[in-house]
Amino acid sequence: MSTSIKPEYVPVEVVSRWPSMASELWTRTFARQAIVLLPAAAVLQFMPAWSAILGFVIAPSLFIICFSVVEHVDEQQRNSGLHWLIPALRGATRLAYLSARMAAGFGLGAIVLFAISTQVELNPSVAPQFEAHAEQHGMPSVSSRSVPGTADNLIIQFTYFCSTWIAGVTTLMLLGLLVVAIYQGLFGVPLYAHEGMKGNVARAYAWQAWQINLESIEEALRRARPNSYRDPAVLTLTFICSFETVYLSFSGLVLATYIPCLGYVAYRSIFFNKHENAPARNQSVINSHFNLAT
């Protein structure tokens, strides 16, 4: 366990370059992260009955594995690819155990709410009025609601499947961030799973990291040029639209693979005082090692 790592103040000039450094790392790690995320989402596609609970448990683990992929590529490690994969899986196991405990707690709460809801029945005298109100406003009645089927065209069906598959990746990443944010915070997760710190120490350091650097982050946002918000705004708008139609879900995959890059860049600056990406000229070494691991 490492407790020598302490959060440090990061200058505004460095914070303002976090998005661009994360983008550069994203171009080098997108395929590798997709190799991790897409199979996990595919498993949930074929296990709909267990997708909710299984996704809740493995989502934080997928985040830390993608985080480790970004770190491995950036640090230009020349060891075998298995050397970075083993500690990543060890940290993923710690997070999965933590998520399982949280899922058990949420599950008990859901059971209680379900038990209460089954005791509440719609008043028979109100039901016809509700149905008439729904028909008047063009809404489907309760008795006629059903799950819409996919089109008969095989191409459309395949496209829909791929779109929902990619949308599942986004759901996993956002669910993972939600789970870890509740318990450890974004910076506390690498400290807990990657550095082996105790949970309470990791949470304390994560909170200190935000406190120390909140002012510089806010100042960097104020200094940012208006055109620097263009690409994030377009991506965010497309991502929001992807909730309305799964055919825009690829933007969610971009976001799901960008978040670990941005989280790693900020984590690296705050806890290790490293403010530059490693040069990409040695990527042939990384590629050969990654192929060994896969």
Stockholm file with secondary structure:
# STOCKHOLM 1.0

chainA/1-294         MSTSIKPEYVPVEVVSRWPSMASELWTRTFARQAIVLLPAAAVLQFMPAWSAILGFVIAPSLFIICFSVVEHVDEQQRNSGLHWLIPALRGATRLAYLSARMAAGFGLGAIVLFAISTQVELNPSVAPQFEAHAEQHGMPSVSSRSVPGTADNLIIQFTYFCSTWIAGVTTLMLLGLLVVAIYQGLFGVPLYAHEGMKGNVARAYAWQAWQINLESIEEALRRARPNSYRDPAVLTLTFICSFETVYLSFSGLVLATYIPCLGYVAYRSIFFNKHENAPARNQSVINSHFNLAT
#=GR chainA/1-294 SS CCCCCCCCCCCHHHHTTHHHHHHHHHHHHHHHHHHHHHHHHHHHHTCTTTHHHHHHHHHHHHHHHHHHHHHHHHHTCCSCHHHHHHHHHHHHHHHHHHHHHHHHHHHHHHHHHHHHHHTCCCCTTTHHHHHHHHHHTTCCCTTTCCCCCCCSCHHHHHHHHHHHHHHHHHHHHHHHHHHHHHHTCTTHHIIIIISCCCHHHHHHHHHHHHHHHHHHHHHHHHHSCGGGGHHHHHHHHHHHHHTTCGGGTHHHHHHHHHHHHHHHHHHHHHHHCCCSCCCGGGHHHHHHHHHHHC
#=GC SS_cons         CCCCCCCCCCCHHHHTTHHHHHHHHHHHHHHHHHHHHHHHHHHHHTCTTTHHHHHHHHHHHHHHHHHHHHHHHHHTCCSCHHHHHHHHHHHHHHHHHHHHHHHHHHHHHHHHHHHHHHTCCCCTTTHHHHHHHHHHTTCCCTTTCCCCCCCSCHHHHHHHHHHHHHHHHHHHHHHHHHHHHHHTCTTHHIIIIISCCCHHHHHHHHHHHHHHHHHHHHHHHHHSCGGGGHHHHHHHHHHHHHTTCGGGTHHHHHHHHHHHHHHHHHHHHHHHCCCSCCCGGGHHHHHHHHHHHC
//
